[in-house]
């Protein structure tokens, strides 16, 4: 039976060997205390002398009862613990060597490997840390790390990517201009707001009226073409119903919207938007803030029909040639509106990239009065915001 030195607990030799061998191999030296009462408290702020006395007596027992390799590891961990309690001691960030740093500067040079470590933040030293606080250097590392840049690039491209609904080829375009896109790979023409195809009205067999209907006659109600006519407040209301009002990354907080646009009045050049950017629109102009809100609405698969009033529901049903009942005598207006809303959502369902329900399998009409856009053209990036420069580089 072995009795502990700083308490009255005792246990057999086999238990002593098994317990302290496991603790020394797998845990910190501060856990090498009595397994029954956890005494003494070697981590206490005022237990320096008591800790030194305890570990000195424990070292004698470990040398006697345990293997030499375990005893050597115990002494090594005990030495490391004593060094870490010294205010001027730091481990090298590049190797396992410890250094007593007496200089006033943050840079600490390792005599073993010759590399440097910051004494305060304990990170590998970099030239950018010279004359800069650890907090500022940490921000620099964050904004220049590959992980941060990849995440920033992915977030940026997520707002500018266009996927062809037919061949699935992905390319990146600026904002603004016509929603009529033409894939550079398969020549497929589609709407950038909902992915539906663009066809001449005479090619659509949905109804005899298709030849005279407008550009987006049979595009879904959550298409950007329809929702960009809504007010900002109404779009935000739809997002509130869906449980989200976040609209991605702020574009620019300089007072001028810097989102790249394909400005057809300027030929084939891409230029920053240049419209006034308001703080309540998260650094966008109203047009691109609406576009941001619509993108989030589409990501969340929110149906604008939840905010339609009765005339809007009737118009939508008529647009898809859905027969709907008339309001019954003494039927409350709210009840009738909900009946029509349920009929609309059941008959004409929304799906991103395809449209199911009343027009399944039909070719849809559309007229384009402007030439379709394709991959973004070359344009110098000097003087543009950083994100705009990055997009132009990708386009090139």
C-alpha positions in Angstrom: 0.0 0.0 0.0 1.3 3.4 -1.0 0.3 6.5 0.9 0.2 9.9 -0.9 2.5 12.6 0.5 0.1 15.5 0.9 -3.1 13.7 1.9 -4.1 10.6 3.8 -5.3 8.6 0.7 -3.7 5.3 0.0 -3.9 2.6 -2.7 -2.0 -0.5 -3.8 1.2 -0.5 -5.9 -0.5 -1.7 -9.1 -3.1 1.1 -9.0 -0.4 3.7 -8.3 1.6 2.5 -11.3 -1.3 2.3 -13.6 -2.7 5.7 -12.7 0.5 7.8 -12.7 1.8 6.1 -15.8 -1.4 7.1 -17.7 -1.4 10.6 -16.3 2.3 11.3 -17.2 1.9 9.9 -20.7 -1.4 11.4 -21.7 -2.1 14.5 -19.6 -0.4 17.7 -18.3 1.8 17.5 -15.2 -0.8 19.5 -13.2 -3.1 16.4 -13.3 -0.5 14.2 -11.5 -2.2 14.6 -8.1 -4.2 12.2 -5.9 -6.9 10.5 -7.9 -9.2 10.2 -4.9 -9.2 13.7 -3.4 -7.4 15.7 -6.2 -5.0 17.2 -3.7 -2.8 19.2 -3.6 -4.0 22.1 -5.8 -0.8 22.5 -7.9 -2.5 25.0 -10.2 -3.3 27.5 -7.4 -1.8 31.0 -7.6 -0.4 30.7 -4.1 0.8 27.1 -4.2 4.3 27.6 -5.6 6.2 26.4 -2.6 3.7 23.6 -1.9 3.8 22.5 -5.5 7.6 22.4 -5.6 7.6 20.3 -2.4 4.9 18.0 -3.6 6.5 17.3 -7.0 9.9 16.7 -5.3 8.4 14.0 -3.1 6.4 12.6 -5.9 9.5 12.4 -8.1 11.1 10.1 -5.5 8.1 7.7 -5.6 7.9 7.7 -9.4 11.6 7.0 -9.7 11.2 4.0 -7.3 8.0 2.5 -8.6 7.7 3.4 -12.3 9.9 2.6 -15.4 12.9 4.9 -16.1 11.2 6.0 -19.3 8.2 7.2 -17.4 10.3 8.9 -14.8 12.3 10.7 -17.6 9.1 11.9 -19.2 7.8 13.1 -15.8 11.0 15.2 -15.3 10.7 16.6 -18.8 7.1 17.7 -18.2 8.0 19.1 -14.8 10.8 21.1 -16.3 8.6 22.5 -19.1 5.9 23.4 -16.5 8.5 25.4 -14.5 9.7 27.2 -17.6 6.2 28.2 -18.7 5.7 29.9 -15.3 8.6 32.2 -16.0 7.3 35.5 -17.5 10.2 35.8 -20.0 10.0 32.3 -21.4 8.5 31.4 -24.7 8.5 28.4 -27.0 9.8 28.8 -30.5 6.9 28.7 -33.0 9.0 26.8 -35.5 10.7 24.1 -33.4 10.6 22.6 -29.9 13.2 24.9 -28.5 12.5 27.3 -25.6 13.9 30.8 -25.3 14.3 33.2 -22.4 13.6 36.6 -24.1 15.0 39.5 -22.2 14.8 42.2 -24.9 12.1 44.8 -25.1 11.2 44.1 -28.8 8.5 41.8 -29.9 10.7 39.8 -32.2 12.3 36.8 -30.6 15.1 34.9 -32.4 15.5 31.2 -31.8 19.2 30.1 -31.4 18.3 26.6 -32.4 16.6 27.0 -35.8 17.4 30.6 -36.5 13.8 31.6 -37.1 11.8 34.3 -35.3 8.6 34.3 -33.2 6.5 37.1 -31.7 7.0 37.2 -28.0 3.5 38.5 -27.3 1.2 36.7 -29.7 3.5 33.6 -30.0 2.9 33.5 -33.8 5.7 33.0 -36.4 7.3 36.4 -37.1 6.6 38.1 -40.4 8.1 41.3 -41.8 4.6 42.9 -41.8 4.6 42.6 -38.0 7.5 45.0 -37.6 6.3 48.2 -36.0 2.7 46.9 -35.9 0.7 45.7 -32.9 -0.3 42.1 -32.6 -4.0 43.0 -33.1 -3.2 44.9 -36.3 -1.0 42.1 -37.5 -3.7 39.5 -36.8 -6.1 41.5 -39.0 -3.5 41.7 -41.8 -3.0 37.9 -41.6 -6.8 37.3 -41.7 -7.3 39.5 -44.7 -4.4 38.1 -46.6 -4.7 34.4 -45.8 -5.7 32.1 -48.7 -8.7 30.9 -46.8 -10.0 34.4 -46.3 -9.3 35.4 -49.9 -11.0 32.2 -51.2 -14.1 32.9 -49.0 -14.2 36.5 -50.2 -13.8 35.5 -53.8 -16.6 32.8 -53.5 -18.9 35.3 -51.9 -18.2 37.9 -54.6 -18.6 35.4 -57.4 -21.8 34.1 -55.9 -23.5 37.4 -56.8 -22.1 37.5 -60.4 -22.2 33.9 -61.6 -24.5 32.8 -64.4 -25.3 29.1 -65.0 -26.6 28.1 -68.4 -29.8 26.1 -67.7 -29.0 23.9 -70.7 -25.3 22.9 -70.7 -24.7 24.0 -67.0 -21.6 26.0 -68.1 -20.8 28.7 -65.5 -19.5 32.1 -66.4 -19.3 35.5 -64.6 -21.0 38.7 -65.7 -21.5 42.2 -64.5 -24.9 43.4 -63.4 -27.4 45.7 -65.1 -28.8 45.8 -68.6 -31.0 43.3 -70.3 -32.0 40.0 -68.6 -31.7 38.3 -72.0 -28.6 36.1 -71.9 -27.0 33.9 -74.5 -24.7 31.1 -73.5 -21.3 31.3 -75.2 -20.9 27.5 -75.3 -24.3 26.1 -76.5 -25.9 29.3 -77.9 -28.9 28.8 -75.5 -30.8 32.0 -74.8 -32.4 32.4 -71.4 -33.5 34.8 -68.7 -30.9 35.7 -66.1 -33.6 36.4 -63.6 -35.2 33.0 -63.6 -33.5 30.7 -66.1 -36.5 30.3 -68.4 -35.8 30.2 -72.2 -36.3 33.2 -74.5 -38.4 32.3 -77.6 -40.2 34.3 -80.2 -43.8 34.6 -79.4 -44.8 32.8 -82.6 -42.8 29.8 -81.4 -44.8 29.5 -78.2 -47.9 27.2 -78.2 -49.2 28.1 -74.8 -51.9 30.3 -76.2 -52.9 32.3 -79.3 -52.1 35.5 -77.4 -48.4 34.7 -77.1 -47.5 36.5 -80.3 -48.4 39.9 -78.8 -47.5 39.4 -75.2 -44.5 41.1 -73.6 -41.0 39.9 -72.9 -41.6 37.9 -69.7 -45.2 36.8 -70.4 -44.7 33.3 -69.0 -41.8 33.7 -66.6 -42.5 32.8 -63.0 -43.7 35.4 -60.5 -40.4 35.3 -58.5 -38.4 36.3 -61.6 -36.3 39.4 -61.1 -38.2 41.0 -64.0 -41.3 41.1 -61.9 -39.9 41.6 -58.4 -37.7 44.6 -59.3 -40.9 46.6 -59.7 -41.7 46.0 -56.1 -40.7 48.6 -53.5 -37.8 47.9 -51.2 -40.1 47.8 -48.2 -42.3 45.1 -49.8 -39.3 43.0 -50.7 -38.1 43.3 -47.1 -41.5 42.3 -45.9 -41.3 39.1 -48.0 -38.0 38.3 -46.5 -39.4 39.0 -43.0 -42.1 36.4 -43.8 -39.3 34.0 -44.8 -37.3 34.7 -41.6 -34.3 36.6 -43.1 -33.4 40.1 -44.0 -29.7 39.7 -44.7 -28.7 40.4 -48.2 -25.2 39.2 -48.6 -22.0 41.3 -48.7 -22.0 45.1 -48.7 -20.7 46.4 -52.0 -19.3 49.8 -51.2 -19.8 52.3 -48.4 -18.2 55.3 -50.2 -21.5 56.9 -51.1 -21.4 55.6 -54.8 -22.5 52.2 -55.9 -19.5 50.3 -57.4 -21.3 47.3 -58.8 -20.1 46.6 -62.3 -22.7 47.1 -65.0 -22.9 46.2 -68.7 -24.0 49.6 -69.9 -25.4 49.2 -73.4 -25.3 52.9 -74.0 -21.5 52.7 -73.8 -21.1 50.0 -76.3 -19.4 46.9 -75.0 -17.7 48.4 -71.9 -18.4 47.5 -68.3 -18.4 50.4 -65.9 -19.2 50.9 -62.2 -22.8 51.7 -61.5 -22.1 55.2 -60.2 -25.5 55.8 -58.7 -25.8 57.2 -55.1 -25.4 54.4 -52.5 -27.4 54.9 -49.3 -26.5 53.4 -45.9 -29.9 51.9 -45.5 -29.3 50.0 -48.7 -26.1 48.5 -47.4 -23.8 50.5 -49.7 -25.8 49.7 -52.9 -27.9 52.0 -55.0 -31.7 51.2 -54.8 -31.6 49.2 -58.1 -28.8 46.9 -57.0 -30.1 46.6 -53.5 -33.4 45.4 -54.9 -31.5 42.9 -57.0 -29.7 41.8 -53.9 -33.0 41.3 -52.0 -34.5 39.3 -55.0 -31.4 37.1 -55.1 -31.9 36.3 -51.4 -35.6 35.7 -52.0 -34.8 33.2 -54.7 -32.2 31.5 -52.6 -34.7 31.0 -49.8 -37.3 29.8 -52.3 -39.8 32.4 -51.1 -43.1 32.7 -53.0 -44.1 36.4 -53.6 -47.8 35.2 -53.8 -47.9 35.3 -49.9 -48.1 39.1 -50.3 -50.3 39.4 -53.3 -53.6 41.2 -52.9 -56.8 40.0 -54.6 -56.3 41.9 -57.9 -52.7 40.7 -58.2 -53.8 37.1 -57.6 -56.5 37.4 -60.3 -54.0 38.9 -62.7 -51.6 36.1 -62.1 -54.3 33.4 -62.6 -55.3 35.1 -65.8 -51.7 35.2 -67.0 -51.5 31.5 -66.7 -55.1 30.9 -68.0 -56.3 29.3 -64.8 -60.0 29.3 -64.2 -60.9 30.7 -60.8 -64.2 30.9 -58.9 -66.1 34.1 -58.3 -66.6 35.4 -54.8 -69.7 33.9 -53.1 -72.4 36.0 -51.7 -71.6 37.2 -48.2 -68.1 35.6 -48.4 -65.5 37.7 -46.6 -63.0 39.4 -48.8 -60.1 37.9 -46.8 -61.5 34.4 -47.2 -62.0 34.8 -50.9 -58.4 36.1 -51.3 -57.0 33.1 -49.4 -59.0 30.7 -51.6 -57.6 32.3 -54.8 -54.1 32.3 -53.3 -54.3 28.6 -52.5 -55.5 27.9 -56.1 -52.6 29.9 -57.5 -49.9 28.2 -55.4 -51.3 24.8 -56.2 -51.8 25.3 -59.9 -48.7 27.3 -60.7 -45.8 26.2 -58.5 -42.3 27.8 -58.4 -39.0 26.0 -58.9 -35.7 27.7 -59.6 -34.4 26.9 -63.1 -37.6 25.2 -64.2 -41.3 25.9 -63.9 -43.8 23.2 -62.9 -47.6 23.2 -62.9 -49.9 24.8 -65.5 -47.3 25.1 -68.2 -45.3 21.9 -67.7 -43.7 20.8 -71.0 -44.8 23.8 -73.0 -42.5 26.2 -74.8 -42.8 29.8 -73.5 -43.1 33.1 -75.3 -40.7 36.0 -75.1 -39.6 39.0 -77.2 -36.2 40.6 -76.9 -35.9 44.2 -78.1 -32.2 44.4 -77.2 -29.3 42.1 -78.3 -28.6 39.3 -75.8 -25.6 39.6 -73.5 -22.8 37.0 -73.4 -19.5 36.7 -71.6 -18.2 40.0 -70.2 -15.8 41.9 -72.5 -12.3 43.2 -71.8 -12.1 46.5 -69.9 -9.2 48.3 -68.0 -9.7 48.0 -64.2 -7.7 51.0 -63.2 -9.5 53.3 -60.8 -12.3 50.9 -60.0 -13.2 49.5 -56.6 -11.2 46.4 -55.5 -14.1 44.0 -56.1 -14.8 45.5 -59.5 -11.1 45.1 -60.5 -11.3 41.4 -59.4 -14.4 40.8 -61.5 -12.8 42.4 -64.5 -9.7 40.3 -64.1 -11.9 37.2 -64.0 -13.9 38.3 -67.1 -10.7 38.9 -69.0 
